[in-house]
Amino acid sequence: MAPVYLGLVGAMLILLVKFGSELWHLLSHAFSLSESEIIIGVLTLVDVALIMNLLIIIIFSGYENFVSKMEDLHSHHDRPEWMGHIGFTDLKIKVIGSIVAISGIELLKSFMNVENLTNRDMAWMVGIHLTFVVSGVLYAVMDRLQGKGH
């Protein structure tokens, strides 16, 4: 699994380039962009940041759960609280929660540009987002029910 996690680190580097590119675009055109274009640009930055945060959680918790414990970091003062405590079920809940947030941001970006979309496109986007929301709620309910049964 270690090569997979290294690949995810590579994906983070690609996202960092995308983030930098979008930030540079916003900064260099700040006075010529419309308000909605700026909002869409900022939402893109938030979207990339959420995806990168999700990758960090997956990389560290997956590495600790499936490859090797990071014993040297257990007493480090900067170690996040969640490290070493996220199981597979918790990871699934965090992933689906992040997917819902990312989907919501993409939906908001689409609404900012609604004049270029058909009603059918918007209906599909809302339907897919609602599917993610319902899936997230069902995951959380199943997790809660399993926790009470033990």
BALOBA-1460 file (C-alpha; in Angstrom, 3 decimals):
// residues 150
<rec num="1" residu="m" x="0.000" y="0.000" z="0.000"/>
<rec num="2" residu="a" x="2.936" y="2.377" z="0.525"/>
<rec num="3" residu="p" x="3.269" y="3.027" z="-3.251"/>
<rec num="4" residu="v" x="-0.423" y="3.943" z="-3.350"/>
<rec num="5" residu="y" x="0.073" y="6.512" z="-0.601"/>
<rec num="6" residu="l" x="3.113" y="7.899" z="-2.425"/>
<rec num="7" residu="g" x="0.902" y="8.232" z="-5.501"/>
<rec num="8" residu="l" x="-1.602" y="10.207" z="-3.425"/>
<rec num="9" residu="v" x="1.229" y="12.500" z="-2.311"/>
<rec num="10" residu="g" x="1.958" y="13.025" z="-6.027"/>
<rec num="11" residu="a" x="-1.714" y="13.842" z="-6.567"/>
<rec num="12" residu="m" x="-1.424" y="16.452" z="-3.807"/>
<rec num="13" residu="l" x="1.477" y="18.052" z="-5.663"/>
<rec num="14" residu="i" x="-0.682" y="18.255" z="-8.788"/>
<rec num="15" residu="l" x="-3.472" y="19.848" z="-6.738"/>
<rec num="16" residu="l" x="-0.968" y="22.298" z="-5.259"/>
<rec num="17" residu="v" x="-0.034" y="23.392" z="-8.788"/>
<rec num="18" residu="k" x="-3.749" y="23.783" z="-9.614"/>
<rec num="19" residu="f" x="-4.260" y="25.808" z="-6.432"/>
<rec num="20" residu="g" x="-1.303" y="28.056" z="-7.237"/>
<rec num="21" residu="s" x="-2.489" y="28.539" z="-10.802"/>
<rec num="22" residu="e" x="-5.993" y="29.523" z="-9.704"/>
<rec num="23" residu="l" x="-4.656" y="31.824" z="-6.983"/>
<rec num="24" residu="w" x="-2.315" y="33.518" z="-9.471"/>
<rec num="25" residu="h" x="-5.213" y="33.960" z="-11.900"/>
<rec num="26" residu="l" x="-7.331" y="35.591" z="-9.180"/>
<rec num="27" residu="l" x="-4.531" y="37.859" z="-8.011"/>
<rec num="28" residu="s" x="-3.437" y="38.942" z="-11.472"/>
<rec num="29" residu="h" x="-6.990" y="39.665" z="-12.662"/>
<rec num="30" residu="a" x="-8.528" y="40.853" z="-9.375"/>
<rec num="31" residu="f" x="-9.546" y="44.239" z="-10.763"/>
<rec num="32" residu="s" x="-10.943" y="42.968" z="-14.058"/>
<rec num="33" residu="l" x="-12.940" y="39.939" z="-12.855"/>
<rec num="34" residu="s" x="-16.631" y="40.224" z="-12.072"/>
<rec num="35" residu="e" x="-17.883" y="39.502" z="-8.571"/>
<rec num="36" residu="s" x="-19.275" y="36.119" z="-9.604"/>
<rec num="37" residu="e" x="-15.981" y="35.164" z="-11.304"/>
<rec num="38" residu="i" x="-14.111" y="36.003" z="-8.102"/>
<rec num="39" residu="i" x="-16.561" y="33.965" z="-6.030"/>
<rec num="40" residu="i" x="-16.191" y="31.006" z="-8.408"/>
<rec num="41" residu="g" x="-12.401" y="31.343" z="-8.194"/>
<rec num="42" residu="v" x="-12.473" y="31.406" z="-4.395"/>
<rec num="43" residu="l" x="-14.831" y="28.409" z="-4.349"/>
<rec num="44" residu="t" x="-12.350" y="26.589" z="-6.589"/>
<rec num="45" residu="l" x="-9.590" y="27.327" z="-4.058"/>
<rec num="46" residu="v" x="-11.785" y="26.027" z="-1.221"/>
<rec num="47" residu="d" x="-12.627" y="22.950" z="-3.298"/>
<rec num="48" residu="v" x="-8.952" y="22.149" z="-3.920"/>
<rec num="49" residu="a" x="-8.131" y="22.741" z="-0.233"/>
<rec num="50" residu="l" x="-10.897" y="20.339" z="0.856"/>
<rec num="51" residu="i" x="-9.654" y="17.670" z="-1.529"/>
<rec num="52" residu="m" x="-6.087" y="18.116" z="-0.261"/>
<rec num="53" residu="n" x="-7.273" y="17.864" z="3.374"/>
<rec num="54" residu="l" x="-9.133" y="14.693" z="2.488"/>
<rec num="55" residu="l" x="-6.010" y="13.240" z="0.882"/>
<rec num="56" residu="i" x="-3.960" y="14.065" z="3.990"/>
<rec num="57" residu="i" x="-6.439" y="12.207" z="6.193"/>
<rec num="58" residu="i" x="-6.499" y="9.220" z="3.827"/>
<rec num="59" residu="i" x="-2.707" y="9.098" z="3.486"/>
<rec num="60" residu="f" x="-1.886" y="9.303" z="7.190"/>
<rec num="61" residu="s" x="-4.711" y="7.181" z="8.573"/>
<rec num="62" residu="g" x="-4.348" y="4.603" z="5.805"/>
<rec num="63" residu="y" x="-0.597" y="4.408" z="6.283"/>
<rec num="64" residu="e" x="-1.016" y="3.956" z="10.046"/>
<rec num="65" residu="n" x="-3.788" y="1.386" z="9.683"/>
<rec num="66" residu="f" x="-2.414" y="-0.677" z="6.805"/>
<rec num="67" residu="v" x="1.354" y="-0.107" z="6.492"/>
<rec num="68" residu="s" x="3.118" y="0.893" z="9.697"/>
<rec num="69" residu="k" x="2.496" y="2.777" z="12.926"/>
<rec num="70" residu="m" x="4.197" y="6.146" z="13.136"/>
<rec num="71" residu="e" x="5.519" y="5.599" z="16.668"/>
<rec num="72" residu="d" x="8.016" y="8.472" z="16.522"/>
<rec num="73" residu="l" x="5.184" y="10.961" z="16.089"/>
<rec num="74" residu="h" x="2.997" y="9.825" z="19.017"/>
<rec num="75" residu="s" x="4.520" y="12.316" z="21.467"/>
<rec num="76" residu="h" x="5.109" y="15.149" z="18.988"/>
<rec num="77" residu="h" x="3.364" y="18.384" z="20.011"/>
<rec num="78" residu="d" x="2.084" y="19.084" z="16.462"/>
<rec num="79" residu="r" x="0.510" y="15.648" z="15.999"/>
<rec num="80" residu="p" x="-3.196" y="16.029" z="15.115"/>
<rec num="81" residu="e" x="-5.670" y="14.500" z="17.590"/>
<rec num="82" residu="w" x="-7.225" y="12.217" z="14.976"/>
<rec num="83" residu="m" x="-3.954" y="10.512" z="13.971"/>
<rec num="84" residu="g" x="-3.877" y="6.946" z="15.175"/>
<rec num="85" residu="h" x="-7.531" y="7.039" z="16.214"/>
<rec num="86" residu="i" x="-9.295" y="6.900" z="12.863"/>
<rec num="87" residu="g" x="-10.464" y="3.429" z="11.958"/>
<rec num="88" residu="f" x="-11.741" y="2.281" z="8.599"/>
<rec num="89" residu="t" x="-15.354" y="3.152" z="9.458"/>
<rec num="90" residu="d" x="-14.378" y="6.622" z="10.685"/>
<rec num="91" residu="l" x="-12.373" y="7.112" z="7.509"/>
<rec num="92" residu="k" x="-15.405" y="6.208" z="5.365"/>
<rec num="93" residu="i" x="-17.544" y="8.741" z="7.255"/>
<rec num="94" residu="k" x="-14.911" y="11.466" z="6.792"/>
<rec num="95" residu="v" x="-14.569" y="10.623" z="3.091"/>
<rec num="96" residu="i" x="-18.311" y="10.746" z="2.411"/>
<rec num="97" residu="g" x="-18.591" y="13.974" z="4.446"/>
<rec num="98" residu="s" x="-15.835" y="15.522" z="2.359"/>
<rec num="99" residu="i" x="-17.453" y="14.298" z="-0.852"/>
<rec num="100" residu="v" x="-20.728" y="15.950" z="0.198"/>
<rec num="101" residu="a" x="-18.892" y="19.220" z="0.947"/>
<rec num="102" residu="i" x="-16.991" y="19.099" z="-2.358"/>
<rec num="103" residu="s" x="-20.184" y="18.268" z="-4.251"/>
<rec num="104" residu="g" x="-21.943" y="21.172" z="-2.532"/>
<rec num="105" residu="i" x="-19.192" y="23.562" z="-3.573"/>
<rec num="106" residu="e" x="-19.349" y="22.324" z="-7.167"/>
<rec num="107" residu="l" x="-23.132" y="22.767" z="-7.101"/>
<rec num="108" residu="l" x="-22.748" y="26.305" z="-5.762"/>
<rec num="109" residu="k" x="-20.226" y="27.093" z="-8.506"/>
<rec num="110" residu="s" x="-22.744" y="25.795" z="-11.060"/>
<rec num="111" residu="f" x="-25.497" y="27.985" z="-9.605"/>
<rec num="112" residu="m" x="-23.192" y="30.987" z="-9.980"/>
<rec num="113" residu="n" x="-23.052" y="30.180" z="-13.710"/>
<rec num="114" residu="v" x="-26.648" y="28.984" z="-14.099"/>
<rec num="115" residu="e" x="-27.303" y="30.851" z="-17.356"/>
<rec num="116" residu="n" x="-24.969" y="28.436" z="-19.180"/>
<rec num="117" residu="l" x="-26.681" y="25.278" z="-17.892"/>
<rec num="118" residu="t" x="-29.873" y="23.539" z="-18.894"/>
<rec num="119" residu="n" x="-32.556" y="22.535" z="-16.416"/>
<rec num="120" residu="r" x="-31.627" y="18.921" z="-17.101"/>
<rec num="121" residu="d" x="-27.970" y="19.555" z="-16.196"/>
<rec num="122" residu="m" x="-28.992" y="21.271" z="-12.967"/>
<rec num="123" residu="a" x="-31.431" y="18.500" z="-12.088"/>
<rec num="124" residu="w" x="-28.684" y="15.905" z="-12.533"/>
<rec num="125" residu="m" x="-26.284" y="17.914" z="-10.382"/>
<rec num="126" residu="v" x="-28.822" y="18.349" z="-7.590"/>
<rec num="127" residu="g" x="-29.811" y="14.679" z="-7.834"/>
<rec num="128" residu="i" x="-26.214" y="13.501" z="-7.594"/>
<rec num="129" residu="h" x="-25.545" y="15.844" z="-4.674"/>
<rec num="130" residu="l" x="-28.648" y="14.575" z="-2.855"/>
<rec num="131" residu="t" x="-27.468" y="11.004" z="-3.479"/>
<rec num="132" residu="f" x="-24.178" y="11.858" z="-1.756"/>
<rec num="133" residu="v" x="-26.035" y="13.512" z="1.143"/>
<rec num="134" residu="v" x="-28.376" y="10.538" z="1.639"/>
<rec num="135" residu="s" x="-25.430" y="8.119" z="1.397"/>
<rec num="136" residu="g" x="-23.569" y="10.095" z="4.051"/>
<rec num="137" residu="v" x="-26.548" y="10.102" z="6.384"/>
<rec num="138" residu="l" x="-27.049" y="6.356" z="5.869"/>
<rec num="139" residu="y" x="-23.353" y="5.661" z="6.576"/>
<rec num="140" residu="a" x="-23.587" y="7.683" z="9.792"/>
<rec num="141" residu="v" x="-26.813" y="5.960" z="10.873"/>
<rec num="142" residu="m" x="-25.352" y="2.496" z="10.172"/>
<rec num="143" residu="d" x="-22.216" y="3.422" z="12.117"/>
<rec num="144" residu="r" x="-24.281" y="4.660" z="15.056"/>
<rec num="145" residu="l" x="-26.463" y="1.522" z="15.047"/>
<rec num="146" residu="q" x="-23.409" y="-0.744" z="14.959"/>
<rec num="147" residu="g" x="-21.810" y="1.215" z="17.804"/>
<rec num="148" residu="k" x="-24.881" y="0.842" z="20.045"/>
<rec num="149" residu="g" x="-25.071" y="-2.882" z="19.388"/>
<rec num="150" residu="h" x="-21.581" y="-3.522" z="20.820"/>
